[in-house]
Amino acid sequence: MPGRVKADLKGVPETALWTLYHRAAEAARPDTVLPDPRAVQLLTEIEFPFRERMGAARPWLAQAIALRALGFDRVVRAFLADRPDGTVVALGEGLETQFWRVDNGRAQWVTVDLNGPLALRKRVLPHGARQRLVACDARDSQWMADIDPSRGVLVTAQGLLMYLQPAQVTRLIAACADAFPGGTMVFDTVSRRFSTRTRTRTKGPGGHRLPPMPWGMDAVDRDLLRQAHPAISEVSEVPLPAGRGFIGYLAPRAAALPLLRTDRPLITRLRFGAAPASLTGQP
Ligand SMILES: C[S@@+](CC[C@H](N)C(=O)[O-])C[C@H]1O[C@@H](n2cnc3c(N)ncnc32)[C@H](O)[C@@H]1O
């Protein structure tokens, strides 16, 4: 097809195409759980051998990826209902089209990603005046420059932290707690068992080989996140929304099922209180 933009991403950056592929497959269904015409259109505009490299998009997996995105959308909408002029910082945003699903016409939106995926995003998505693209490693705090904490900040990391080392995750969370007092952070995780499986190079869901995911976390580990920084005032689970069929029934109920209670993906929200006086040097 003429005029398509060639995508040449490998390794972890390529996973931005994998999640887009599944969200678009789900969004193309008449009974979709996540309407997203922009994702569907994007898939036709990017030149990449999706099927050859990633296999057929399996409906259960496409729905699961879309339900995760919908879970994030709900957190962003709740944040913007509270802080309509606030800033959403989407770390590792890849080709997520969430801005167009949730925008309230006032929010500031900052996309942070590595050079390759960010350059592709710039070419295929029309960014407006309230959107800013920052080519930066999320582990490098430079992306925090120029973000106004006074109007409220929500940091999202969808499909990112599992690709970092555990100590890097702790440092990133601590840096966010430090930089954005009163802010919120939301991210998803894979289980410890799933993380181990990816490191032993067995195939992932849908038969596609995903890159190794060094960081895994189980629900019982969630409270340990508080140890990352004293300003973390709340740690809570964001339940997956209900969807369609068996997967859609299971998604919000997984915590109650013995087999899935520990070995399941999670979405976690952290709230950051004001920095303690001992850290700010205030009397
Ligand atoms: C699985 S994709 C998720 C993309 C998008 N958030 C979504 O849910 O569709 C992982 C994304 O994280 C980005 N990424 C990986 N490591 C990163 C890092 N150290 N700093 C910034 N972005 C990173 C990748 O380039 C990719 O866009």
The ligand as an ORCA input file, in Angstrom:
! r2SCAN-3c Opt
* xyz 0 1
  C       5.086     -3.073     25.510
  S       5.441     -1.512     24.799
  C       4.105     -0.583     25.523
  C       3.732      0.596     24.676
  C       2.467      1.308     25.156
  N       2.626      1.821     26.495
  C       1.306      0.357     25.087
  O       0.795     -0.046     26.141
  O       0.928      0.029     23.972
  C       6.860     -0.949     25.735
  C       7.256      0.469     25.400
  O       8.217      0.924     26.372
  C       9.251      1.577     25.686
  N      10.458      1.493     26.520
  C      11.153      0.383     26.851
  N      12.177      0.693     27.665
  C      12.108      2.028     27.838
  C      12.883      2.939     28.588
  N      13.942      2.528     29.297
  N      12.541      4.235     28.555
  C      11.481      4.664     27.834
  N      10.712      3.839     27.111
  C      11.023      2.536     27.120
  C       9.386      0.827     24.391
  O      10.096      1.563     23.429
  C       7.912      0.621     24.037
  O       7.384      1.724     23.364
*
